[in-house]
């Protein structure tokens, strides 16, 4: 698939209530503003991705233009007002992740915190709560009804990191007016799964590009012209290593073929899916959540002289889990989605 994911090399939350405490191994990241015993506290979090990995993806995986999205999954949220925003800045100084968690007793102070870039008592931030560049800034708005997972296009920043600009990751925070409010009724708390989560929802940087090609060469196979059809992947081995990039080949045949005199089975001919209108998606078989959704730009199904096909970079899928492939196409003005229990498992390579 023309979707590739890389995961943070480090992340941590900074708490003003615990200004020297490190949380580098916490399972959640938090951006908040809350009142505790009449005192207003806040938290922000940091997240960094490897420049080397970014350059490797762009140089060896992508073709042509690409986009990059920052994605994190919500663990818990409370205190939302009608409209609350999170802001994403680039960090202006290096920092160390550390090995602490919020509830450590005694507290661990061997990494980044609200006051310090690294070990407590060592190098301070120029500004409490982390130093960040005012530009560029990204934001996502949240309401009672909007999705609370983060999905932000950060292509401009990732392009600069790819080109060699200083990369210290992102700092995520609420607006300053919310962080410092005296209104006790305003206490938003956003918690997201970190790289250290024991769930299937670690944060990641997602790259997308178009690898679509429709060149059937000398093939005489027809293009599917009815939504009443059987669709399957005929070369699915069922198990793939996380570093593999298999090409899934699709078999498509009409459920009710036209009547004609033939000397072989109706089902020996493999049909192509319609050009430019066929997409694939991948969902987690246990949770039914899409890990790769249908995308008219980045999950189009290609074709060559053999069959319709698409490629999947397995490294972007959590290992030791099962996944299900779905296929969508438009035939004769009818949109059809096939969910035929086409499953595979990713194993650690």
Phi, psi and omega in degrees: 000153178274046177224124183226136185241141169235152187250156182300149172273338178196153174202161181189155175255144177250125182245124177292335179289335180230073195294343180248001187270137179264146179227033187299336181250013176296151180277352178230156173245142188227135169236120190204169170212122187211157179258130177227111180055042176083004179245136180272122177242162177214165175221153177221162176226156182245150179206131183228141177244151184288128174298321179300317178294319178300313180296323179295317179298311183294320185281328188243350183245309187288154176231123181071212182286152181216162175230159182224133181238138171269125182231130173222153186251135185287134175262322177193144177219139177214162174074022179292135171268189181301324182213113180234139182243145166252141182243142186237113181246161172270138182284140185258008177209156180287157182206159181249137186292314183080179185232025182269166168228159188300322185265018178299137177222107004286162180300147176262131185236030187264018179204193186304147179208183180302323183265331192237148177282332182220241183291137178306133180087000182259249185271118179277151166297152172294328178233132179304139180087009175101145178264134182215156178277137181288340179219136002281162175226137176244156179213156173223134182263143182232138174229182180300328187254351184277157176300145182253000169286154181263133179211095188234134176284112182243029185304316184302316180290317181296326176299319179292322177295319178300323182281357175108001177294156182304130182239104174244012175087196183250147167246129184244130185207164169282165175297149184300326180294328177281320179301323188252014183294151175263359182282111184293344179279351179254106182215066180286137178226117176251126176237129181236150179293139180263180177295340181267011180295149173267009179262186178266018188241048176291155176289159178201163173254121186253128176255137178228141174205166181266122174246022186289136175211133178231090182223097185273001175057230183269006182298140177256006180296143182278165174266135182305131184238007178223140177286346177277091188209164171259132178231133179210171172254113189274349180246022181288115179278345175093332181224134182222144176281154188296338180265004183274159177228077182286153173256113179275125180254133187261138171251128180224129177220144177297142177288328180231081183295155177300143178286129179199161179276117177224162181255004179224174181296146175301335191262015176273343179269130178263126181267150172277147171284152184305139182293137173070353184240013184244132185229160172235161175215160180228131178235154175290125186293334182276317185264345184064016176273139180286125173264336169224112183271163174302133182215117185293345177263324194238356176233035176287143181273127182270179176207145172227194184294344183268311185187177165288149184200167168207153181255147180230125172275106187290344182294339181276001179249141180297130180289164179062035175222160178259145181230153181239135179264134173243149180233135178232139176210167176245119181233120179058034179082000180254128176272125184235133175243127176258119173241085191256025178059038175278106189240154172210163179240144175255128177247154177295131182270000000 
